[in-house]
Amino acid sequence: MQSNIEIAEKLNVLLQASHHNRKVEKGSFLYQEGMTANELFIVQSGLIQISKIVPDGRELTLRMCGEGDLIGELSLFCPSPKYMLNAKVVESGVVAIINKEELEEKLNQDHSLALELMKWISLQYRKTQTKFRDLVLHGKKGALYSTLIRLTNSYGIETEKGITINTPLTNQELANFCGTSREVVNRMLGELRKNEVLSIEKGMITIHDLSYLKNSIDCESCPVNICNIE
């Protein structure tokens, strides 16, 4: 199976003639839920948070997108397309923009591009499906444990103590990935620390017993290109 980067590289090469670049500032949005979907984005630099606001006002973070990632692809080809999610800039950078009409024309002309885009959309759908599976089958615990596993795959560094997630995270940010409250995450992290499954120092989480997390949610050991936070 191709990795995210391999698919994105092929799409980038094929789409070079169809886009222009835009600088994006931290705190701004590429799009918000309900807006008309008429553009596809490729992240050139920076970091974009893809999230959903649930009915009670909580935020569920679905993806963190960096260099080479596609954004906005899931809504683009529906009738009267509307963005279903929010894309917020959390680190300033640059995105390449592909207009929907230009993309449709290019897809009609280039079947290899259409195939690569189908592969990409299928990959994103499978990743989202596995996240919701963990949440539905194992509730808040499943959401947190699977998020920690995904973070180790995306940012984990092997150390003498275990696997350190090499990016600082607040408990609120973890809660957003789980679609729950900070208080619930505080309690679950406290239990994991008490059981020496992990430790936290200056916002950096080190996982000491990854197998405990995996066994607790019946982890299916999906490939890393599926089981990640991106």
Buried (B, 14 or more C-beta within 10 A) or exposed (E): EBEBBBBBBBBBEBBEEBBEEBEBEEEEBBBEBEBEBBBBBBBBBBBBBBBBEEEEEBBBBBBBBBBBBBBBBBBBBEEEBEBEBBBBBBBBBBBBBBBBEBBEEBBEEEEEBBEBBEBBBEBBEBBBEBBEBBBEEBEBBBBBBBBBBBBBBBBBEEEEEBBBBBBEBEBEBBBBBBBBBBEBBBEBBEEBBEEEBBBBEEEBBBBBBBEBBBEBBEBEEBEEBBBBBB
